[in-house]
Amino acid sequence: MRLANVSRRTAAIIQRLVYQVREHAPGLAYDAFHTPRGWIFLTFVLVYFLAIAYLSQTNRRDPTSAFFDPQYGYEQRYSLQRQHEAETFIEKANSSAPRLPRPNGPEMCIGIATIGRPGQQYVRATIGSLLEGLTKKERDEISLITFVAQTDPHQHPIFGEPWLEAVSDQVLSYDLPSEDLEHLKNLEREKNYREKGIYDYAYILDKCAATGAPWVTIVEDDTVAVVGWYQRATAAAKKIDSDRSKDKEWLYLRLFYTEEFLGRNSEDCLYYLANCCGVILLSALILVVARSFGYQKVITNLVIGTVCLVCVPAVILLYFLAGKLSVHPLTPGVHEMPQFGCCGQGFVFARRTAPLVVEHLRTKKVGFVDMLLEEWANEADLERWVVMPSLLQHIGSTSSKGDDFGGKAKHDRSVAEKIWNFGFELYDAKGHWDPSMPME
């Protein structure tokens, strides 16, 4: 009975609204073309559509925007340049002698665990881009350990290539008891990447920490680095360490992130709704107060209704469609990133925390490195930091852990291809970040 009454009332209200529209439509049409307020509204509509056209061009690289265009967003620009520079570096290294032992301890150890993939071996570009552009002093401060993470290292296409010994301080393969090696062979046969990946990460991290370097950096084998990355990474790590409070520890410095997870998230929908309602109510209040100062003929009920129920909601909608990163761009520098950080392409650890990370991963045994680190950081209240813009770009289109065109793939790209930093491509040829770089 109650439901029937509600339905009848709703129908009556709709009928009255329809009658009002029919009754006043000619007057509204006349206002639109023959009064100042009508021309103001038409100007608003024109400006609104011009803004849409403008944003559809300027926000094409913003993955948080409704105007995002994958063709431009995933376009390789600077990363392609770095790949070419890295390849040139590796070609020259093929004719170099093996690297001599260093006289002093390193400032940073870089560990790279690599597995052979079908087709292109991105590790050449990874190592080449990390080393290309370093001064002699910077190179002498680095210990580069390349870990061929296959039970039969000869199966990896780069194993035995001359450049590998020439640029690496150490080239490692498994040095394990036969029982452990057999277990790893089983993991390879079963394609158990979640367990073997954790084992390999802990293995190379442990070897790097053993060098005694103050900073331990683990980089995935399908990335490229911006020129000058070493100075920026060490400066950031030193700043974080010197500024930290005595009762607060930090877990890592992130060298890569993807902006795709930095947009507006559903967890904050109530916050956004409250703010939108607040803006509309404030607009109504301003108009009502202004009308009380003698503007009754100009600020009519129709004007208030049009502004608060059409214009303001339209502007709010455009604000959200524009994309969070376009409206509130990321600030270059070192920032805390306690959530929405992805993925595990590059981390810097302090020497004192590296053994703890190794122990934690070996305890967990199975999973994904970045997810295990995030869970641990949340539980132990550890800080997580990031360098913006990203110092690394993920270039792998095929994953060493198996390609995925499942439910998480989109834009006709695999999950591996979607792990992308859009801002990285805005570096100029000299490694200076230029967010105003034109699209074409």
Buried (B, 14 or more C-beta within 10 A) or exposed (E): EEEEEEEEEEEEEEEEEEEEEEEEEEEEEEBBEEEEBBEEBEEBEEEBEEEBEEBBEBBBBBBBBBBBBBEBBBBBBBBBBBBEBBBEBBEBBEEEEEBEEBEEEBBBBBBBBBBBBEEBBBBBBBBBBBBBBBEEEBBBBBBBBBBBBBBEBEEBBBBEBBBBBBBBBBBBBBEEEEEEEEBBBEBBEEEBBEBBBBBBBBBBBBBBBEBEBBBBBBBBBBBBBBBBBBEBBBEBBEBBBEEBEEEEBBBBBBBBBBBBBBBEEEEEEEEBEEEBEEBBEEBBEBBEEEBEEEEEEEBBEEBBEBBBEEBBBEBBEBBBBBBBBBBEEBEEEBBEBEEBBBBBBBBBBBBEBBBBBBEBBBEBEEBBBBEBBBEBBEEEEBBBBBBBBBBBBBBBBBBBBEBBEEEEBEEEBBBBBBBBBBBBBBBEEEBEBEEEEEEE
